């Protein structure tokens, strides 16, 4: 039986998909420096890539506890895609941890 089919909603290139997979694997292995380097390169190549911005938000919020950076990445996503429920929910979550 075949698993669910993944739809490339954002028209990512094969190179972007491969790099995102490598970054997520690095995050799973807690090689956060490697993950951030890959994601920053992807963002440099395409500063408006919503999946990359979302993953950077996740990296900064969950793994690095840099809530302000996470919120900033999710703000960038929401400027590009205001109806993005993932970014809105994650931003709300990390705002609760933010210190003023």
N, CA, C and O of each residue as an XYZ file, in Angstrom:
400
protein
N       0.842     -1.166      0.000
C       0.000      0.000      0.000
C       0.895      1.239      0.000
O       1.849      1.321      0.773
N       0.592      2.170     -0.842
C       1.385      3.391     -0.962
C       1.002      4.376      0.143
O      -0.141      4.422      0.595
N       1.990      5.154      0.557
C       1.758      6.175      1.573
C       1.142      7.411      0.948
O       0.892      7.451     -0.256
N       0.901      8.412      1.768
C       0.316      9.650      1.249
C       1.247     10.314      0.236
O       2.470     10.239      0.351
N       0.656     10.950     -0.733
C       1.422     11.652     -1.748
C       1.645     13.086     -1.276
O       0.713     13.767     -0.848
N       2.880     13.525     -1.361
C       3.251     14.872     -0.952
C       3.088     15.791     -2.142
O       3.603     15.503     -3.222
N       2.379     16.891     -1.962
C       2.147     17.862     -3.020
C       3.113     19.024     -2.850
O       3.213     19.607     -1.770
N       3.817     19.354     -3.914
C       4.799     20.426     -3.900
C       4.079     21.762     -4.118
O       4.197     22.370     -5.183
N       3.350     22.204     -3.126
C       2.512     23.401     -3.199
C       3.307     24.651     -3.551
O       2.807     25.530     -4.253
N       4.535     24.735     -3.069
C       5.338     25.942     -3.253
C       6.283     25.852     -4.449
O       7.151     26.706     -4.628
N       6.111     24.818     -5.264
C       6.944     24.634     -6.464
C       8.436     24.689     -6.150
O       9.209     25.355     -6.839
N       8.816     23.981     -5.106
C      10.222     23.908     -4.728
C      10.989     23.099     -5.770
O      10.454     22.167     -6.369
N      12.244     23.470     -5.974
C      13.098     22.703     -6.873
C      13.560     21.435     -6.151
O      13.446     21.323     -4.930
N      14.076     20.494     -6.920
C      14.622     19.269     -6.309
C      15.760     19.617     -5.354
O      15.905     18.999     -4.299
N      16.563     20.606     -5.728
C      17.670     21.034     -4.874
C      17.142     21.597     -3.548
O      17.685     21.293     -2.487
N      16.089     22.413     -3.606
C      15.502     22.962     -2.378
C      14.941     21.838     -1.499
O      15.145     21.827     -0.285
N      14.243     20.909     -2.118
C      13.658     19.793     -1.359
C      14.750     18.985     -0.682
O      14.641     18.646      0.496
N      15.793     18.681     -1.421
C      16.907     17.905     -0.856
C      17.564     18.659      0.289
O      17.857     18.077      1.333
N      17.798     19.957      0.095
C      18.438     20.762      1.142
C      17.556     20.873      2.379
O      18.053     20.798      3.503
N      16.262     21.050      2.185
C      15.335     21.107      3.325
C      15.355     19.791      4.075
O      15.375     19.779      5.305
N      15.350     18.677      3.347
C      15.432     17.362      3.996
C      16.716     17.236      4.816
O      16.692     16.736      5.941
N      17.834     17.691      4.252
C      19.109     17.632      4.973
C      19.072     18.507      6.225
O      19.583     18.113      7.273
N      18.475     19.683      6.121
C      18.371     20.571      7.285
C      17.508     19.942      8.367
O      17.849     20.001      9.549
N      16.397     19.343      7.970
C      15.516     18.715      8.966
C      16.183     17.507      9.608
O      16.010     17.270     10.804
N      16.946     16.736      8.830
C      17.696     15.619      9.405
C      18.734     16.130     10.398
O      18.916     15.542     11.464
N      19.411     17.217     10.054
C      20.404     17.808     10.963
C      19.731     18.267     12.252
O      20.286     18.089     13.336
N      18.541     18.856     12.145
C      17.814     19.273     13.348
C      17.467     18.060     14.197
O      17.601     18.100     15.420
N      17.019     16.976     13.557
C      16.687     15.755     14.302
C      17.908     15.192     15.036
O      17.782     14.609     16.113
N      19.087     15.375     14.439
C      20.321     14.879     15.049
C      20.953     15.928     15.980
O      22.040     15.718     16.518
N      20.260     17.050     16.158
C      20.705     18.171     16.990
C      22.001     18.800     16.488
O      22.765     19.371     17.266
N      22.242     18.690     15.181
C      23.355     19.400     14.567
C      22.789     20.730     14.072
O      22.599     20.946     12.875
N      22.529     21.608     15.032
C      21.810     22.848     14.763
C      22.611     23.828     13.927
O      22.038     24.591     13.150
N      23.926     23.817     14.076
C      24.772     24.686     13.267
C      24.654     24.312     11.797
O      24.529     25.183     10.936
N      24.695     23.027     11.518
C      24.559     22.549     10.140
C      23.182     22.902      9.589
O      23.068     23.391      8.465
N      22.154     22.660     10.363
C      20.792     22.959      9.921
C      20.639     24.437      9.607
O      20.083     24.803      8.572
N      21.132     25.285     10.500
C      21.006     26.729     10.294
C      21.787     27.182      9.064
O      21.327     28.049      8.321
N      22.954     26.605      8.849
C      23.762     26.964      7.684
C      23.021     26.612      6.388
O      22.985     27.417      5.458
N      22.442     25.437      6.326
C      21.696     25.015      5.139
C      20.498     25.928      4.910
O      20.260     26.387      3.792
N      19.747     26.187      5.976
C      18.544     27.018      5.857
C      18.877     28.459      5.492
O      18.167     29.075      4.697
N      19.936     28.996      6.056
C      20.342     30.367      5.719
C      20.765     30.474      4.254
O      20.497     31.485      3.605
N      21.424     29.438      3.732
C      21.797     29.427      2.312
C      20.540     29.396      1.447
O      20.449     30.113      0.451
N      19.579     28.571      1.827
C      18.318     28.509      1.085
C      17.608     29.861      1.117
O      17.065     30.304      0.105
N      17.612     30.509      2.268
C      16.958     31.815      2.403
C      17.691     32.875      1.592
O      17.063     33.759      1.009
N      18.993     32.791      1.553
C      19.778     33.734      0.751
C      19.424     33.575     -0.732
O      19.294     34.566     -1.451
N      19.270     32.336     -1.183
C      18.932     32.070     -2.578
C      17.495     32.474     -2.911
O      17.213     32.907     -4.028
N      16.585     32.332     -1.937
C      15.174     32.687     -2.151
C      14.609     33.228     -0.840
O      14.081     32.462     -0.034
N      14.714     34.549     -0.617
C      14.295     35.134      0.659
C      12.794     35.031      0.940
O      12.357     35.320      2.054
N      12.006     34.625     -0.049
C      10.555     34.549      0.118
C      10.038     33.110      0.114
O       8.849     32.878     -0.105
N      10.918     32.156      0.351
C      10.535     30.742      0.356
C       9.844     30.415      1.684
O      10.492     30.292      2.723
N       8.543     30.282      1.629
C       7.740     30.086      2.837
C       8.155     28.843      3.633
O       8.280     28.938      4.854
N       8.373     27.685      3.005
C       8.806     26.536      3.811
C      10.115     26.790      4.560
O      10.258     26.368      5.708
N      11.054     27.463      3.936
C      12.336     27.752      4.591
C      12.128     28.706      5.764
O      12.693     28.499      6.837
N      11.329     29.741      5.569
C      11.050     30.680      6.657
C      10.354     29.980      7.826
O      10.672     30.241      8.986
N       9.408     29.096      7.521
C       8.728     28.344      8.582
C       9.698     27.458      9.352
O       9.643     27.394     10.580
N      10.579     26.778      8.638
C      11.526     25.883      9.312
C      12.539     26.690     10.123
O      12.940     26.265     11.207
N      12.956     27.843      9.613
C      13.843     28.703     10.400
C      13.147     29.166     11.678
O      13.770     29.227     12.738
N      11.873     29.489     11.582
C      11.115     29.845     12.777
C      11.085     28.708     13.777
O      11.262     28.916     14.977
N      10.862     27.507     13.276
C      10.836     26.315     14.131
C      12.202     26.079     14.779
O      12.293     25.807     15.976
N      13.259     26.185     13.975
C      14.617     25.996     14.496
C      14.910     26.983     15.615
O      15.390     26.599     16.682
N      14.624     28.248     15.371
C      14.943     29.279     16.366
C      14.057     29.186     17.600
O      14.524     29.414     18.716
N      12.797     28.856     17.414
C      11.894     28.788     18.560
C      12.070     27.537     19.390
O      12.223     27.612     20.610
N      12.048     26.388     18.739
C      12.070     25.130     19.476
C      13.466     24.713     19.914
O      13.664     24.281     21.049
N      14.421     24.842     19.023
C      15.747     24.308     19.308
C      16.700     25.329     19.921
O      17.537     24.973     20.749
N      16.583     26.587     19.525
C      17.532     27.605     20.000
C      16.946     28.526     21.069
O      17.666     29.340     21.648
N      15.661     28.403     21.330
C      14.963     29.249     22.304
C      15.165     30.737     22.027
O      15.174     31.559     22.943
N      15.324     31.062     20.762
C      15.424     32.453     20.336
C      14.038     32.852     19.823
O      13.773     32.861     18.621
N      13.175     33.179     20.770
C      11.766     33.402     20.464
C      11.546     34.631     19.587
O      10.660     34.639     18.733
N      12.348     35.660     19.797
C      12.193     36.865     18.972
C      12.495     36.562     17.513
O      11.772     37.016     16.627
N      13.560     35.798     17.248
C      13.893     35.422     15.869
C      12.798     34.543     15.280
O      12.410     34.714     14.125
N      12.299     33.598     16.083
C      11.225     32.720     15.607
C      10.006     33.541     15.211
O       9.425     33.331     14.146
N       9.631     34.459     16.054
C       8.468     35.320     15.782
C       8.706     36.134     14.515
O       7.798     36.309     13.702
N       9.922     36.628     14.351
C      10.247     37.403     13.150
C      10.085     36.554     11.888
O       9.530     37.021     10.894
N      10.569     35.310     11.925
C      10.415     34.441     10.752
C       8.936     34.169     10.461
O       8.510     34.186      9.306
N       8.164     33.921     11.513
C       6.733     33.680     11.293
C       6.020     34.944     10.820
O       5.066     34.853     10.046
N       6.457     36.110     11.263
C       5.913     37.366     10.744
C       6.179     37.493      9.243
O       5.315     37.934      8.484
N       7.385     37.102      8.829
C       7.724     37.152      7.405
C       6.809     36.235      6.595
O       6.347     36.603      5.515
N       6.554     35.044      7.125
C       5.652     34.114      6.448
C       4.264     34.732      6.326
O       3.649     34.687      5.261
N       3.781     35.304      7.409
C       2.417     35.847      7.416
C       2.280     37.087      6.529
O       1.182     37.384      6.060
N       3.355     37.803      6.296
C       3.298     38.909      5.340
C       3.116     38.372      3.924
O       2.422     38.974      3.104
N       3.744     37.237      3.649
C       3.661     36.629      2.323
C       2.380     35.823      2.139
O       1.815     35.763      1.047
N       1.940     35.208      3.226
C       0.801     34.303      3.169
C      -0.035     34.467      4.447
O       0.082     33.663      5.371
N      -0.877     35.505      4.497
C      -1.603     35.839      5.728
C      -2.476     34.711      6.287
O      -2.754     34.692      7.486
N      -2.901     33.795      5.463
C      -3.779     32.719      5.928
C      -3.007     31.481      6.408
O      -3.620     30.448      6.676
N      -1.696     31.566      6.519
C      -0.882     30.420      6.916
C      -1.124     30.104      8.402
O      -0.586     30.771      9.286
N      -1.932     29.088      8.650
C      -2.330     28.732     10.018
C      -1.145     28.241     10.847
O      -1.062     28.539     12.039
N      -0.234     27.498     10.236
C       0.937     26.990     10.959
C       1.746     28.157     11.526
O       2.067     28.179     12.715
N       2.070     29.118     10.676
C       2.875     30.259     11.118
C       2.143     31.068     12.184
O       2.751     31.509     13.159
N       0.864     31.260     12.002
C       0.079     32.032     12.979
C       0.058     31.328     14.328
O       0.227     31.975     15.361
N      -0.147     30.009     14.338
C      -0.198     29.264     15.599
C       1.167     29.202     16.278
O       1.271     29.353     17.495
N       2.202     28.982     15.489
C       3.548     28.923     16.063
C       3.966     30.291     16.605
O       4.562     30.378     17.679
N       3.660     31.343     15.875
C       3.995     32.687     16.356
C       3.296     32.960     17.683
O       3.904     33.503     18.606
N       2.040     32.590     17.782
C       1.281     32.774     19.021
C       1.933     31.998     20.167
O       2.058     32.508     21.280
N       2.343     30.774     19.885
C       2.979     29.946     20.917
C       4.270     30.591     21.419
O       4.499     30.661     22.626
N       5.104     31.056     20.510
C       6.389     31.611     20.933
C       6.252     32.992     21.552
O       7.113     33.401     22.330
N       5.197     33.714     21.229
C       4.958     35.000     21.899
C       4.729     34.800     23.392
O       5.063     35.674     24.193
N       4.167     33.664     23.770
C       3.937     33.378     25.201
C       5.252     33.221     25.960
O       5.313     33.493     27.159
N       6.299     32.784     25.270
C       7.605     32.564     25.914
C       8.475     33.805     25.886
O       9.478     33.884     26.595
N       8.094     34.770     25.071
C       8.902     35.964     24.875
C       8.983     36.781     26.158
O       7.986     36.959     26.859
N      10.181     37.273     26.456
C      10.365     38.156     27.614
C      10.488     39.582     27.118
O      11.045     39.837     26.050
N       9.969     40.497     27.895
C       9.983     41.913     27.507
C      10.877     42.702     28.395
O      11.011     43.913     28.217
